[in-house]
Amino acid sequence: MMKISKIALAVSALVISGGAFAHGFITEPASRDQLCSSGGGNKNINCGDVQYEPQSVGETDDGFPELGPKDGQLVSGGNTRFSAVDAQSSDRWYKHDVQPGPLTISWHFTAQHPIKDFKYYLTKQDWNPNLPLTRDSFELTPFCVIPGGPIQGENISHTCNLPERTGYQVIYGAWDVSDTGATFYKAIDVQFDEIASEWKHNIGAITPTQTLEAGDSVKARLFDANGERDDLSVTLNIDSAEAGEPNLWSMALATKINAAHDTIRAGVKNKEGDVVPVAGANTIFAKEGSAIVRVELQVNAQADTRPGLTLSNMQDRYTIAAEGKTSVPVDVKVVGEMVLNAKAYNAKQENVGFGSVVVEDQTVTLPIEFWKAEEGAHSIVVEGRMRDGKTFQQSFETRLESAKAVDYDFVYPEGIAQYVEGTKVLQPQNNEVYECKPFPASGWCKINAHHYVPGIGSNWQDAWTQISGHKH
């Protein structure tokens, strides 16, 4: 039976143990930690808590290489929560294709600190990628130093001159924060183009994020310049639980692709430039002149009945209520029965909002009420805990903003039968104003179904345009 019941703050026995506010990561070429997250496409897998907080990874003492993180902990910064990113082997991490010469490096900041400088180091040509990263792995003179100053906005880019290398290398970036004794250390995994390799072009990837079951299948969809070539597709059928283990089906699919085609290869490049399938993430390469320009994966899986939670309909920003408490609604899909506890944190790492509900096998809207709603960046952390103590966690970042004066015609869903193109409604669940789109989309505005509830429903953007806050 499906169950939903409110849990009073005073009596809830299950609370989130804590949370840290994020700081920053490299978006281009994306750092190892960022590629673990949904924002980085989950191209790196089995990353533990890194997938929720790539921004917090690598924060530790200034002073590399004399001080700073210990050898073997250069990527995590010694934080055991993030130790998964310290794993190191030649096929463990997704790699960006690069060439010697100018390289643009971009950072995204979620908690802004003034910059002392950025420094970038590169592994030695003969480093061993199958040993933990240590100071001995790197040339300890930075190949690029960018002076700092105050941060202007949430993003910054600069250009460095990347030295000559071949094969797999690691760029080690250090953002030295000038108002604290901390530096953020980030690893970027890169692959230099090798003259010996005929496999030049990265056209896709096999990223095995899902455990499959007997009866499931994975299809590699191939595209040429004119579109999809279904006649060239490669399908792997899963015939046992063992074959559905993520690392194994990824390698099996890569092997099958390589057997079926001469102009593309799936796997990881070795020192000779050959592409060899591995148990884990496999990159798909094409020869010069190959007609195949893109490969996409299609996973055909039966309904997953394993416990878990997923978030949806998160907004980049929410409006602070002009009256009463500000509430941020989050849609949570739950498989199994669990208590959901959601906490909101501001930039000072203060807990400023909370919401809780018990859910069993259902998608619910969980309102997070703020007792301290102020403008600025916030982190929302949602934890689900089952009766046996097993926990699941998802998080996202957003901003709170003061309401801007915007008139509206109705408080949704009052007068829904009268909604036409240009009708403005106030959504009381998030205090935002939405405008009904022009015909023919306007027909969806007056349909009283959850899918088209402005700002909340799964298809609300088909019918509505978000305006901003409101005035009475």
Secondary structure, DSSP 8 states (H G I E B T S, - for coil): ---EEE--TTT------------EEEEETB-TTGGGSGGGTT-S---GGGGT-GGGTTEEES-TTTSSS-TT-TTTTT-GGGGGGG---TTSS--EEE-SEEEEEEEEESS---EEEEEEEEE-TT--TTS---GGGEEEEEEEEEEEE---SSEEEEEEEE----EEEEEEEEEEETTSSEEEEEEEEEEE--TT-SEEEEEEEE---S---TT-EEEEEEEETTEE-GGG-EEEE--STTTTSHHHHHHHHHHHHHHH-SSEEEEEE-TTS-EE--SS-EEEEEETT-S--EEEEEEE-----S-EEEEE---SEEEE-SSS-EEEEEEEEEEEEEEEEEEEE-TT--EEEEEEEEEEEEEEEEEEEESS--SEEEEEEEEEE-TTS-EEEEEEEEEEEE------SEETTTTGGG--TT-EEEETTTTEEEEE-STTTHHHHT--SGGGSTTTSTTGGGTEEEEE----
